[in-house]
């Protein structure tokens, strides 16, 4: 009797050891697995840097929504300036352009624009003979100007009536130029200086092409960029989850508010079907919220501003989008999680507003599913991920999403390949260990990439960097997801990295599974021997 007791006691301890040897599991994934994922970035939310050719055929493609421009009078040799950054008069009197002399375009068509000041007001003129000011808080007909542009980046600006603006001798911008100006030096001719043209998101693409052409471009892109063959590739390489960025307009498909183009809902339905066929789980990631939560192109910002946190209507609308997604997919067998908001700005989104939104979003998801993981993204910028652990947002199946890039910060600029690798071990790893040990949500590295600011890195350097990241991020209690599956920049492209042996997955998820299986088999063999031969 005593021997039997020891046998079964040993077997019990062995089983416990086996369970803990393969780590914590994520509910909904097969076996004792964590998320080993890839982001489907640039598909249902457009980011022009991922596939720049999407923007190639836009007329005046360097004058998209949000483009920053300056206007310089060729006769006065002075810049147009909104005094105090807006809210007052407009002068043509500055020798050196700075923020008051820089305007963000709102594009109406390829040759019709509105000009927004750094303070948020719009240039306005009430008609022929009037003086242009920067006092309008919103844009309509009086804030709309027609541009004529030649090949030398000289422009004429006129009202709908056909009257041209000119830089007067009194250094004002007035709508009273007589006749039609030529391109030689005259008071109605301005040099157009494009300061930046950085925003290439859904808003810029749709408004740049116009609805019909944009619909054609996006339909082709959505049908070809991600296909069932990609899910087959991911399955064959041990990926068990896809994180799918979507925009808020998906809730209004097939006819979302202008200028957004319908079709993303059908594509998301397809992704869920493909995922189910290959036993892959889906995380729906709300990448773009109404008004923009960070001012970046991937949040579909029109002009780089962040309006989401300052508008209760925007937040309420966002919660309605979460309700739509949770009600539609909450019971789908392929749904693993819903991420309530991607990369809210640390500088512009107050923590109390974000936490309040997260708590309400959590309750909405729970209306439709008791098991779906609700994911809260860390604020980007100077924000501590522990702030979300201290917020007590939800009780069950919650996850905090951190994005780890050795990029986008001057801190990484002069690092060598070895410095970058040591940073993974000396900084990322301790933070992950601390968060894993915290009493709260699971930890998810929802975005990371096998790229850095190192120039001339060899294949071996990239392999070592990827190996270090996989080793450290494999310890995240929820798992990780690579950014992104496809990208014109090859080191950001997961498929390219794997096919060309720059990212060696056997150092991460594949070896993890293999080791777990070996340990399990050895344990079962030992158990069998003990029970029947001892």
C-alpha positions as CSV (number, residue, x, y, z in Angstrom):
1,X,0.0,0.0,0.0
2,X,2.8,2.4,0.9
3,X,4.6,1.7,-2.4
4,X,1.4,2.3,-4.4
5,X,1.0,5.6,-2.5
6,X,4.5,6.7,-3.4
7,X,4.0,5.7,-7.0
8,X,0.9,7.8,-7.4
9,X,2.4,10.6,-5.4
10,X,5.4,10.7,-7.6
11,X,3.1,10.6,-10.7
12,X,1.1,13.5,-9.4
13,X,4.2,15.6,-8.8
14,X,5.6,14.6,-12.2
15,X,2.4,15.8,-13.9
16,X,2.6,19.1,-12.1
17,X,6.2,19.6,-13.1
18,X,5.2,18.8,-16.7
19,X,2.4,21.4,-16.7
20,X,4.7,24.1,-15.3
21,X,7.6,23.1,-17.6
22,X,5.6,24.2,-20.7
23,X,4.5,27.5,-19.2
24,X,1.2,29.2,-18.8
25,X,-1.4,28.6,-21.4
26,X,-3.8,31.1,-23.1
27,X,-7.4,30.0,-22.9
28,X,-8.7,29.2,-26.3
29,X,-5.4,28.2,-27.9
30,X,-4.5,24.5,-28.4
31,X,-2.6,22.8,-25.7
32,X,-0.3,24.8,-23.4
33,X,0.3,27.5,-25.9
34,X,0.7,31.2,-25.8
35,X,0.1,33.6,-28.7
36,X,2.7,33.3,-31.4
37,X,1.3,35.9,-33.8
38,X,1.7,38.1,-36.8
39,X,0.0,41.4,-37.5
40,X,-1.9,41.9,-40.7
41,X,-0.8,45.5,-40.9
42,X,-1.5,47.7,-44.0
43,X,-4.5,45.7,-45.1
44,X,-7.7,46.9,-43.6
45,X,-6.1,50.1,-42.2
46,X,-3.8,51.7,-44.7
47,X,-0.3,52.8,-43.9
48,X,1.4,54.1,-47.0
49,X,4.9,53.3,-45.9
50,X,4.0,49.6,-46.0
51,X,2.9,49.7,-49.6
52,X,3.7,53.1,-51.1
53,X,2.5,52.2,-54.6
54,X,-1.1,52.5,-53.4
55,X,-0.7,56.3,-53.6
56,X,1.2,56.5,-56.9
57,X,-1.7,57.6,-59.2
58,X,-3.1,60.4,-57.0
59,X,-3.1,63.7,-58.9
60,X,-1.1,66.3,-56.9
61,X,0.0,63.4,-54.7
62,X,2.4,65.6,-52.7
63,X,-0.6,67.8,-51.6
64,X,-2.6,65.3,-49.5
65,X,-4.6,66.0,-46.4
66,X,-2.3,67.0,-43.6
67,X,0.5,68.1,-45.8
68,X,2.4,71.0,-44.3
69,X,3.0,73.9,-46.6
70,X,4.3,77.5,-46.6
71,X,3.5,80.3,-49.1
72,X,6.1,82.9,-50.0
73,X,5.2,86.0,-52.1
74,X,7.6,86.2,-55.1
75,X,7.3,90.0,-55.1
76,X,7.6,90.8,-51.4
77,X,9.9,87.9,-50.8
78,X,8.0,87.4,-47.5
79,X,6.0,84.4,-46.1
80,X,2.3,84.3,-45.4
81,X,1.8,84.2,-41.6
82,X,-1.1,83.6,-39.3
83,X,-0.5,85.9,-36.4
84,X,-0.2,84.1,-33.1
85,X,-0.6,80.8,-34.9
86,X,-4.3,81.6,-35.8
87,X,-7.3,83.4,-34.4
88,X,-6.3,86.8,-35.8
89,X,-5.0,88.6,-38.9
90,X,-2.9,87.2,-41.7
91,X,0.2,89.0,-42.9
92,X,2.7,88.6,-45.6
93,X,5.7,89.9,-43.7
94,X,8.0,87.2,-42.4
95,X,11.5,86.6,-43.5
96,X,12.0,83.2,-41.8
97,X,9.2,80.6,-41.8
98,X,8.3,78.9,-38.5
99,X,5.1,77.5,-37.1
100,X,2.9,80.6,-37.7
101,X,3.9,80.4,-41.4
102,X,3.1,76.7,-41.8
103,X,-0.3,75.5,-42.7
104,X,-1.9,72.0,-42.9
105,X,-3.9,71.3,-46.0
106,X,-7.4,70.0,-46.0
107,X,-7.9,68.6,-49.5
108,X,-11.3,69.1,-51.1
109,X,-10.1,68.0,-54.6
110,X,-6.8,67.9,-56.5
111,X,-6.9,71.6,-57.0
112,X,-9.2,72.9,-54.1
113,X,-7.9,73.2,-50.6
114,X,-8.5,74.6,-47.2
115,X,-5.6,75.9,-45.0
116,X,-5.5,75.1,-41.3
117,X,-3.2,77.1,-39.0
118,X,-0.9,75.7,-36.3
119,X,-3.6,76.9,-33.8
120,X,-6.3,75.0,-35.5
121,X,-8.2,77.9,-37.2
122,X,-8.7,78.1,-41.0
123,X,-7.8,80.9,-43.4
124,X,-11.0,82.6,-44.4
125,X,-12.2,85.3,-46.8
126,X,-15.7,86.6,-47.1
127,X,-15.5,87.5,-50.8
128,X,-14.1,89.7,-53.5
129,X,-12.1,92.6,-52.1
130,X,-12.0,91.0,-48.7
131,X,-8.9,90.5,-46.5
132,X,-7.9,87.0,-45.6
133,X,-7.8,86.2,-41.8
134,X,-7.2,83.1,-39.7
135,X,-10.4,83.3,-37.6
136,X,-12.6,80.4,-38.8
137,X,-13.0,77.5,-36.3
138,X,-14.4,75.2,-39.0
139,X,-14.2,75.1,-42.8
140,X,-16.9,75.7,-45.4
141,X,-17.2,77.8,-48.6
142,X,-15.4,81.0,-47.3
143,X,-12.5,78.8,-46.2
144,X,-12.1,77.1,-49.6
145,X,-9.5,78.2,-52.1
146,X,-8.7,77.1,-55.6
147,X,-5.1,76.6,-56.5
148,X,-3.4,76.9,-59.9
149,X,0.1,75.3,-59.9
150,X,2.9,75.3,-62.4
151,X,5.8,73.0,-62.8
152,X,8.1,75.3,-60.7
153,X,5.9,75.0,-57.6
154,X,4.5,78.4,-58.1
155,X,0.8,78.8,-57.3
156,X,-2.1,81.2,-57.7
157,X,-4.8,81.2,-55.1
158,X,-8.3,82.3,-56.0
159,X,-11.8,82.4,-54.6
160,X,-14.7,80.4,-56.1
161,X,-15.7,83.7,-57.9
162,X,-12.5,83.6,-59.8
163,X,-10.8,86.5,-58.0
164,X,-7.2,86.0,-57.2
165,X,-5.5,86.6,-53.8
166,X,-2.5,88.9,-53.8
167,X,0.2,90.1,-51.4
168,X,-0.6,93.8,-51.1
169,X,2.0,96.5,-50.5
170,X,0.6,96.8,-47.0
171,X,1.8,93.2,-46.4
172,X,-1.8,91.8,-46.3
173,X,-3.4,88.9,-48.2
174,X,-6.3,90.4,-50.1
175,X,-8.8,89.1,-52.7
176,X,-8.5,91.9,-55.2
177,X,-5.9,91.1,-57.8
178,X,-7.1,92.7,-61.1
179,X,-7.3,90.3,-64.0
180,X,-5.5,87.0,-64.5
181,X,-1.9,86.7,-63.4
182,X,0.9,85.1,-65.3
183,X,3.7,83.1,-63.8
184,X,6.3,85.9,-63.9
185,X,6.9,87.9,-60.7
186,X,3.6,89.5,-59.7
187,X,1.6,90.1,-56.5
188,X,-0.7,87.1,-57.1
189,X,2.1,84.5,-57.5
190,X,3.4,82.6,-54.5
191,X,6.1,80.0,-54.1
192,X,4.7,76.8,-52.6
193,X,7.1,75.1,-50.2
194,X,6.1,71.6,-49.1
195,X,7.5,71.2,-45.6
196,X,6.2,67.7,-45.0
197,X,4.0,65.1,-46.7
198,X,4.0,62.4,-44.0
199,X,0.4,61.2,-43.7
200,X,-0.5,58.4,-46.1
201,X,-3.4,56.7,-44.4
202,X,-7.0,55.8,-45.3
203,X,-8.1,59.4,-45.2
204,X,-5.4,60.6,-47.5
205,X,-5.9,57.7,-50.0
206,X,-9.7,58.0,-50.2
207,X,-9.8,61.8,-50.3
208,X,-6.9,61.9,-52.7
209,X,-8.4,59.7,-55.3
210,X,-12.0,60.5,-54.8
211,X,-14.6,57.9,-54.0
212,X,-14.9,55.9,-57.2
213,X,-11.2,55.6,-57.9
214,X,-10.4,54.9,-54.2
215,X,-13.0,52.2,-54.2
216,X,-11.3,50.5,-57.2
217,X,-7.8,50.8,-55.6
218,X,-8.8,49.5,-52.2
219,X,-10.9,46.6,-53.5
220,X,-8.0,45.3,-55.5
221,X,-5.7,45.8,-52.5
222,X,-8.0,44.1,-50.0
223,X,-8.5,41.1,-52.3
224,X,-4.8,40.6,-53.0
225,X,-2.7,41.8,-50.1
226,X,-3.8,39.1,-47.7
227,X,-5.3,35.9,-49.0
228,X,-6.1,32.3,-47.8
229,X,-2.6,31.4,-49.0
230,X,-1.1,33.7,-46.3
231,X,-2.9,31.8,-43.6
232,X,-1.6,28.6,-45.0
233,X,2.0,30.0,-44.8
234,X,1.4,31.1,-41.2
235,X,0.0,27.8,-40.1
236,X,3.0,25.9,-41.7
237,X,5.4,28.1,-39.7
238,X,3.8,27.6,-36.3
239,X,1.9,30.9,-36.1
240,X,-1.3,30.4,-34.1
241,X,-2.8,33.9,-34.0
242,X,-3.2,37.0,-36.3
243,X,-3.7,40.5,-34.9
244,X,-5.9,42.3,-37.4
245,X,-6.0,46.1,-37.4
246,X,-9.4,47.7,-38.3
247,X,-10.7,51.2,-38.5
248,X,-13.8,52.6,-36.8
249,X,-15.6,52.9,-40.1
250,X,-15.9,49.1,-40.3
251,X,-19.0,49.4,-38.1
252,X,-20.7,51.4,-40.9
253,X,-19.9,49.0,-43.7
254,X,-20.8,48.9,-46.6
255,X,-21.3,52.7,-46.7
256,X,-19.1,54.3,-44.1
257,X,-19.0,58.1,-43.7
258,X,-17.0,60.0,-46.4
259,X,-14.3,59.7,-47.4
260,X,-13.9,56.2,-46.1
261,X,-14.5,53.3,-48.4
262,X,-16.6,50.2,-47.6
263,X,-15.4,46.6,-47.9
264,X,-13.3,46.1,-44.7
265,X,-16.1,44.1,-43.0
266,X,-16.3,41.6,-45.8
267,X,-12.5,41.2,-45.7
268,X,-12.5,40.7,-41.9
269,X,-15.2,38.0,-42.3
270,X,-13.0,36.3,-44.8
271,X,-10.1,36.4,-42.4
272,X,-12.1,34.7,-39.7
273,X,-13.1,32.0,-42.2
274,X,-9.5,31.4,-43.3
275,X,-8.3,31.4,-39.7
276,X,-10.9,28.8,-38.7
277,X,-9.8,26.6,-41.6
278,X,-6.2,26.6,-40.3
279,X,-6.9,26.6,-36.6
280,X,-5.6,30.1,-36.2
281,X,-7.1,32.6,-33.7
282,X,-7.9,36.2,-34.4
283,X,-7.4,39.4,-32.3
284,X,-9.4,42.3,-33.6
285,X,-7.4,45.5,-33.0
286,X,-9.2,48.8,-33.2
287,X,-6.3,50.6,-34.9
288,X,-8.1,53.9,-35.8
289,X,-10.6,55.6,-33.6
290,X,-12.9,58.5,-34.6
291,X,-10.9,61.8,-34.4
292,X,-7.6,59.9,-34.1
293,X,-6.1,58.8,-30.8
294,X,-2.5,59.7,-31.7
295,X,-2.5,61.9,-34.9
296,X,-0.6,59.3,-37.0
297,X,-1.6,58.0,-40.4
298,X,-2.4,54.5,-39.0
299,X,-5.2,56.1,-36.9
300,X,-6.6,57.7,-40.1
301,X,-5.9,61.2,-38.9
302,X,-6.8,63.8,-41.5
303,X,-4.2,66.3,-40.6
304,X,-2.0,65.0,-37.8
305,X,-4.2,66.2,-34.9
306,X,-5.6,64.1,-32.1
307,X,-9.2,64.8,-31.4
308,X,-10.4,61.5,-29.8
309,X,-9.6,62.2,-26.1
310,X,-11.2,65.7,-26.2
311,X,-14.6,64.7,-27.6
312,X,-17.2,62.7,-25.6
313,X,-19.0,62.1,-28.9
314,X,-15.9,60.4,-30.4
315,X,-15.4,58.2,-27.3
316,X,-19.1,57.2,-27.4
317,X,-18.9,56.4,-31.1
318,X,-15.8,54.3,-30.4
319,X,-17.7,52.3,-27.7
320,X,-20.4,51.7,-30.3
321,X,-17.8,50.3,-32.7
322,X,-16.6,47.9,-29.9
323,X,-20.2,46.9,-29.4
324,X,-20.6,46.1,-33.1
325,X,-17.4,44.0,-33.2
326,X,-18.1,42.1,-30.0
327,X,-21.7,41.4,-31.0
328,X,-20.7,40.2,-34.5
329,X,-17.7,38.1,-33.5
330,X,-18.1,37.4,-29.8
331,X,-19.2,33.8,-30.3
332,X,-17.0,33.1,-33.3
333,X,-14.8,30.1,-32.6
334,X,-11.8,31.9,-34.1
335,X,-12.0,35.0,-31.9
336,X,-9.3,35.2,-29.2
337,X,-9.4,38.8,-28.3
338,X,-10.5,42.4,-28.9
339,X,-8.0,45.2,-28.5
340,X,-10.0,48.3,-27.5
341,X,-7.6,50.9,-28.9
342,X,-4.2,50.8,-30.6
343,X,-1.4,53.1,-29.4
344,X,-3.2,56.0,-27.6
345,X,-0.8,59.0,-27.3
346,X,0.9,59.3,-23.9
347,X,1.2,63.0,-24.4
348,X,-2.3,63.8,-25.6
349,X,-4.6,61.1,-24.1
350,X,-5.0,61.6,-20.3
351,X,-4.8,58.4,-18.3
352,X,-8.2,58.9,-16.6
353,X,-10.0,59.3,-19.9
354,X,-8.3,56.2,-21.3
355,X,-9.0,54.0,-18.2
356,X,-12.6,55.1,-18.2
357,X,-12.9,54.1,-21.9
358,X,-11.1,50.8,-21.2
359,X,-13.5,49.9,-18.4
360,X,-16.6,50.7,-20.4
361,X,-15.2,48.8,-23.4
362,X,-14.4,45.8,-21.2
363,X,-18.0,45.7,-20.0
364,X,-19.3,45.8,-23.5
365,X,-17.2,42.9,-24.6
366,X,-18.4,40.9,-21.6
367,X,-22.0,41.4,-22.7
368,X,-21.3,39.1,-25.6
369,X,-18.5,36.8,-24.3
370,X,-17.2,35.7,-20.9
371,X,-14.0,34.3,-22.3
372,X,-12.8,36.7,-25.1
373,X,-9.6,38.4,-24.0
374,X,-10.0,42.1,-23.7
375,X,-6.7,43.9,-24.5
376,X,-5.6,47.3,-23.3
377,X,-2.8,48.9,-25.3
378,X,-0.2,50.9,-23.4
379,X,0.0,54.6,-24.2
380,X,2.9,55.3,-26.5
381,X,5.5,57.8,-25.6
382,X,6.6,58.5,-22.0
383,X,4.1,56.2,-20.2
384,X,4.7,53.4,-17.8
385,X,2.8,50.2,-18.5
386,X,2.4,49.6,-14.8
387,X,-0.2,52.4,-14.9
388,X,-2.7,50.0,-16.5
389,X,-2.0,47.3,-13.9
390,X,-2.9,49.7,-11.2
391,X,-6.1,50.8,-12.8
392,X,-8.2,47.7,-12.0
393,X,-9.9,47.7,-15.4
394,X,-11.3,44.2,-15.6
395,X,-11.4,41.0,-13.7
396,X,-11.2,38.2,-16.2
397,X,-9.1,37.4,-19.3
398,X,-7.5,40.9,-19.6
399,X,-4.2,41.7,-21.3
400,X,-1.9,44.7,-21.5
401,X,-0.3,45.2,-24.9
402,X,3.3,46.6,-25.1
403,X,5.0,47.6,-28.3
404,X,8.7,47.0,-28.4
405,X,10.8,48.7,-31.1
406,X,14.5,49.5,-31.0
407,X,13.5,52.4,-33.2
408,X,11.7,55.8,-33.1
409,X,13.9,57.2,-30.4
410,X,17.3,58.9,-30.5
411,X,18.4,56.6,-27.7
412,X,18.8,53.8,-30.3
413,X,20.5,55.8,-33.1
414,X,24.1,55.2,-32.2
415,X,23.7,51.6,-30.9
416,X,25.7,48.8,-32.4
417,X,24.2,45.4,-33.2
418,X,25.6,44.1,-29.9
419,X,24.2,47.1,-28.0
420,X,20.7,46.4,-29.4
421,X,20.9,42.8,-28.4
422,X,22.1,43.6,-24.9
423,X,19.3,46.1,-24.6
424,X,16.8,43.3,-25.2
425,X,18.3,41.3,-22.3
426,X,19.1,44.1,-19.9
427,X,16.0,46.3,-20.3
428,X,13.1,44.4,-22.0
429,X,13.6,41.2,-20.2
430,X,13.5,42.7,-16.6
431,X,10.4,44.7,-17.5
432,X,8.7,41.6,-18.8
433,X,9.6,39.6,-15.7
434,X,8.2,42.4,-13.5
435,X,5.0,42.6,-15.4
436,X,4.6,38.8,-15.6
437,X,4.9,38.8,-11.8
438,X,2.4,41.6,-11.3
439,X,-1.0,40.7,-10.0
440,X,-3.1,41.7,-13.0
441,X,-3.5,41.3,-16.7
442,X,-1.4,39.1,-18.9
443,X,1.4,40.6,-20.9
444,X,1.4,40.8,-24.7
445,X,4.1,42.1,-27.0
446,X,1.6,43.1,-29.6
447,X,4.1,44.7,-32.0
448,X,7.9,44.1,-32.5
449,X,10.1,43.8,-35.5
450,X,13.4,42.4,-36.6
451,X,14.7,45.8,-37.6
452,X,16.8,48.5,-35.9
453,X,18.8,51.7,-36.6
454,X,22.0,49.8,-37.2
455,X,23.4,50.4,-40.7
456,X,25.2,47.6,-42.6
457,X,24.0,44.8,-40.3
458,X,24.9,41.3,-41.6
459,X,22.5,38.4,-41.9
460,X,24.1,36.9,-38.8
461,X,23.5,40.2,-36.9
462,X,19.9,40.1,-37.8
463,X,19.6,36.4,-36.8
464,X,21.2,37.2,-33.5
465,X,18.8,40.1,-32.9
466,X,15.8,38.1,-33.9
467,X,16.9,35.2,-31.7
468,X,17.3,37.5,-28.7
469,X,13.8,39.0,-29.2
470,X,12.2,35.6,-29.6
471,X,13.9,34.3,-26.5
472,X,12.8,37.2,-24.4
473,X,9.3,37.8,-25.8
474,X,8.5,34.1,-25.6
475,X,8.3,34.6,-21.8
476,X,5.5,37.1,-22.1
477,X,2.5,35.5,-20.3
478,X,0.1,36.1,-23.3
479,X,2.6,36.0,-26.1
480,X,3.7,38.2,-29.0
481,X,2.8,39.3,-32.5
482,X,5.3,40.4,-35.2
483,X,4.7,43.7,-37.1
484,X,3.9,42.9,-39.9
485,X,3.2,40.0,-42.3
486,X,3.9,41.9,-45.5
487,X,5.8,45.2,-46.1
488,X,7.8,46.8,-48.9
489,X,10.6,47.3,-46.3
490,X,11.9,43.8,-46.3
491,X,13.2,43.6,-42.7
492,X,9.7,44.6,-41.5
493,X,8.2,41.8,-43.7
494,X,7.7,38.7,-41.6
495,X,7.4,36.5,-44.7
496,X,10.6,37.8,-46.2
497,X,12.4,37.3,-42.9
498,X,11.4,33.7,-42.6
499,X,11.9,32.7,-46.2
500,X,15.3,34.3,-46.3
501,X,16.4,32.9,-42.9
502,X,16.8,36.3,-41.2
503,X,14.3,35.4,-38.5
504,X,14.7,31.8,-37.3
505,X,11.5,30.8,-35.7
506,X,13.0,27.5,-34.4
507,X,14.7,29.8,-31.9
508,X,11.3,30.8,-30.6
509,X,7.8,29.3,-31.0
510,X,8.8,26.1,-32.9
511,X,11.6,25.1,-30.5
512,X,9.3,25.9,-27.6
513,X,6.7,23.5,-28.9
514,X,9.3,20.8,-29.7
515,X,10.9,21.0,-26.2
516,X,7.4,20.9,-24.6
517,X,6.5,17.8,-26.6
518,X,9.8,16.1,-25.8
519,X,9.4,16.8,-22.1
520,X,5.8,15.5,-22.2
521,X,6.8,12.3,-23.9
522,X,9.7,11.7,-21.5
523,X,7.4,12.3,-18.6
524,X,4.8,9.9,-19.9
525,X,7.5,7.2,-20.4
526,X,8.8,7.7,-16.9
527,X,5.3,7.5,-15.5
528,X,4.6,4.3,-17.4
529,X,7.8,2.7,-16.1
530,X,7.2,3.7,-12.5
531,X,3.6,2.5,-12.5
532,X,4.2,-0.9,-14.0
533,X,7.8,-1.9,-13.3
534,X,8.7,-0.4,-9.9
